Amino acid sequence: MDFNFSPEDEAFRKEFRAWLEVNAPKNQPPSADMLAEADQGEWQRRVAWYKKLASGGWTCINWPKEYGGRGAGILQNIVYNQELSRVGAPLPAIGFGPGLLGPTLMHWGTEEQKRRYIPKIISGEEVWCQGYSEPGSGSDLASLQTRAVEDGDYFVANGQKVWTSLAQFADYIFLLVRTDPQAPKHKGISYLLVDMHSPGVTVRPLVQMTGAKGFNEVFFEDVRVPKKNLVGEKNQGWQVAITTLMFERSGGAGGDRTNTSMVKELADLAKTVQRDGKPAWESDDVRQKIVEFACEANALKYTGLRQLTRRLKGMPPGPEGSIMKLCASELNLRVALYAMELLGPYSQFQYKSDYSIDQGKWSYRMLAARGSTIAAGSNQIQHNIIGERVLGLPKG
Ligand SMILES: Cc1cc2nc3c(=O)[nH]c(=O)nc-3n(C[C@H](O)[C@H](O)[C@H](O)COP(=O)(O)OP(=O)(O)OC[C@H]3O[C@@H](n4cnc5c(N)ncnc54)[C@H](O)[C@@H]3O)c2cc1C
């Protein structure tokens, strides 16, 4: 990979920077994490920012021009992230359309599905959530029990999903259903695109230990789904589902930008709080620890670039995505725990409470960071995948 920016990349930077100067939100309050922003006011702000970017053609920039993207190359994606980061603007993230469903449809969708759904993901007009996990099926996802049976031009779905992030805001869900209960479990699953406003869909919020209502239970009772909303072949949905999961893991847990900016924020915190009567930053062991985190974040940055290279070459992400997901989520957690140590008694203040340091965002992150070690497949499962599929070790 060549890391030198070409004149075209620099022209791209200039264009985006000029756009951001006029349009980037000013004085954004600090954000604790993505699901915290699911709380109503913060969610609306996130959607408004996404739509603003879309109005300038600045969402999903690496997608092909024929579907409304910019066909941006690897280095332009890097420039894009650098420029957003430079002005402290949030990444464009509303639901699971841009990161997961859009790329999956490009691999598996019919031409009609691509033309129908992709433009509205780019514009932010339609928000997507992910209907995989069920009360009895998480790590063993292929055991899922939500059923769909054929009825003329429709599938009729019945069952329950759980931990469905952002379902309360979503217009659509990509839903895994069992369409052949007799077949071996991986062979009887189909992947459907379902309108969340269909009769028979009920969303019930779940409160996380952070206090945020980030995810939900979703119930399906005789929900009619047109057959044209089937992605891939009937009963072959497992392969489609795995493609989506690979995209999720490779970009999961916030990716390298979250890690890098968290480490920077940790360094700022160390300069603010006191240890033995002087700023904690002046202690060798504190700086040593923060440098270790910075090295790990940098290693993840390059792992992320390897992933990006694959994706921009049009290849689906491989099982190496599991390495990114595992390491990024564990680094997030360790950084948040170390911040607790630096904060001492101040770590006990809740998010946004009076007298807290940094609006209590570290205690929020410490609680939320556990979620990233579970979401997108728990880290124990990532260990299994890396052992078996990346390192080729025998099954335990
Ligand atoms: C913040 C957050 C957001 C989420 N958002 C969504 C969403 O939008 N859509 C969605 O569908 N799901 C979502 N999930 C659900 C998530 O995918 C599941 O929680 C996850 O796959 C684990 O499944 P489980 O909770 O059923 O745990 P289980 O599968 O019951 O696992 C329990 C424990 O056993 C361990 N374990 C299980 N099997 C093995 C094994 N073979 N080897 C070693 N250890 C094992 C696990 O690591 C875990 O520690 C979200 C979860 C979180 C935390």
The ligand as a MOL file (V3000), in Angstrom:
LIG
                    3D

  0  0  0     0  0            999 V3000
M  V30 BEGIN CTAB
M  V30 COUNTS 53 58 0 0 0
M  V30 BEGIN ATOM
M  V30 1 C -24.2700 -3.2600 22.8930 0
M  V30 2 C -24.8700 -4.4060 22.1360 0
M  V30 3 C -25.5480 -4.1720 20.9580 0
M  V30 4 C -26.1060 -5.2470 20.2580 0
M  V30 5 N -26.8050 -4.9780 19.1040 0
M  V30 6 C -27.3740 -6.0080 18.4220 0
M  V30 7 C -28.1670 -5.7570 17.2490 0
M  V30 8 O -28.3310 -4.6010 16.8300 0
M  V30 9 N -28.7280 -6.8030 16.6130 0
M  V30 10 C -28.5660 -8.0840 17.0350 0
M  V30 11 O -29.0750 -8.9830 16.3870 0
M  V30 12 N -27.8440 -8.3640 18.1690 0
M  V30 13 C -27.2570 -7.3540 18.8580 0
M  V30 14 N -26.5270 -7.6250 20.0060 0
M  V30 15 C -26.4750 -8.9950 20.5030 0
M  V30 16 C -25.1290 -9.6990 20.3890 0
M  V30 17 O -24.8540 -10.0470 19.0530 0
M  V30 18 C -25.1590 -10.9300 21.2980 0
M  V30 19 O -25.3080 -10.4640 22.6260 0
M  V30 20 C -23.9080 -11.7680 21.1940 0
M  V30 21 O -23.8480 -12.4160 19.9520 0
M  V30 22 C -23.8050 -12.8380 22.3310 0
M  V30 23 O -24.9700 -13.5940 22.3710 0
M  V30 24 P -25.7530 -13.8170 23.7660 0
M  V30 25 O -25.9630 -12.4800 24.3900 0
M  V30 26 O -26.9740 -14.6220 23.4590 0
M  V30 27 O -24.7730 -14.6190 24.6830 0
M  V30 28 P -24.4970 -16.2430 24.6850 0
M  V30 29 O -24.3520 -16.7160 23.2830 0
M  V30 30 O -25.5940 -16.8360 25.5110 0
M  V30 31 O -23.1310 -16.3080 25.4130 0
M  V30 32 C -22.9790 -16.2410 26.8410 0
M  V30 33 C -21.4920 -16.3810 27.1860 0
M  V30 34 O -21.0020 -17.6620 26.7600 0
M  V30 35 C -19.8620 -17.5070 25.9100 0
M  V30 36 N -19.8830 -18.5150 24.8410 0
M  V30 37 C -20.9770 -18.9280 24.1430 0
M  V30 38 N -20.6140 -19.8630 23.2110 0
M  V30 39 C -19.2640 -20.0380 23.3380 0
M  V30 40 C -18.2980 -20.8500 22.6610 0
M  V30 41 N -18.6500 -21.6690 21.6670 0
M  V30 42 N -16.9950 -20.7590 23.0330 0
M  V30 43 C -16.6110 -19.9160 24.0410 0
M  V30 44 N -17.4970 -19.1180 24.7340 0
M  V30 45 C -18.7950 -19.1700 24.3810 0
M  V30 46 C -19.9990 -16.1260 25.3090 0
M  V30 47 O -18.7520 -15.5840 24.9300 0
M  V30 48 C -20.6190 -15.3370 26.4810 0
M  V30 49 O -19.5930 -14.9260 27.3630 0
M  V30 50 C -25.9680 -6.5730 20.7370 0
M  V30 51 C -25.2790 -6.7980 21.9300 0
M  V30 52 C -24.7390 -5.7470 22.6370 0
M  V30 53 C -24.0120 -6.0230 23.9060 0
M  V30 END ATOM
M  V30 BEGIN BOND
M  V30 1 1 1 2
M  V30 2 1 2 3
M  V30 3 2 2 52
M  V30 4 2 3 4
M  V30 5 1 4 5
M  V30 6 1 4 50
M  V30 7 2 5 6
M  V30 8 1 6 7
M  V30 9 1 6 13
M  V30 10 2 7 8
M  V30 11 1 7 9
M  V30 12 1 9 10
M  V30 13 2 10 11
M  V30 14 1 10 12
M  V30 15 2 12 13
M  V30 16 1 13 14
M  V30 17 1 14 15
M  V30 18 1 14 50
M  V30 19 1 15 16
M  V30 20 1 16 17
M  V30 21 1 16 18
M  V30 22 1 18 19
M  V30 23 1 18 20
M  V30 24 1 20 21
M  V30 25 1 20 22
M  V30 26 1 22 23
M  V30 27 1 23 24
M  V30 28 2 24 25
M  V30 29 1 24 26
M  V30 30 1 24 27
M  V30 31 1 27 28
M  V30 32 2 28 29
M  V30 33 1 28 30
M  V30 34 1 28 31
M  V30 35 1 31 32
M  V30 36 1 32 33
M  V30 37 1 33 34
M  V30 38 1 33 48
M  V30 39 1 34 35
M  V30 40 1 35 36
M  V30 41 1 35 46
M  V30 42 1 36 37
M  V30 43 1 36 45
M  V30 44 2 37 38
M  V30 45 1 38 39
M  V30 46 1 39 40
M  V30 47 2 39 45
M  V30 48 1 40 41
M  V30 49 2 40 42
M  V30 50 1 42 43
M  V30 51 2 43 44
M  V30 52 1 44 45
M  V30 53 1 46 47
M  V30 54 1 46 48
M  V30 55 1 48 49
M  V30 56 2 50 51
M  V30 57 1 51 52
M  V30 58 1 52 53
M  V30 END BOND
M  V30 END CTAB
M  END
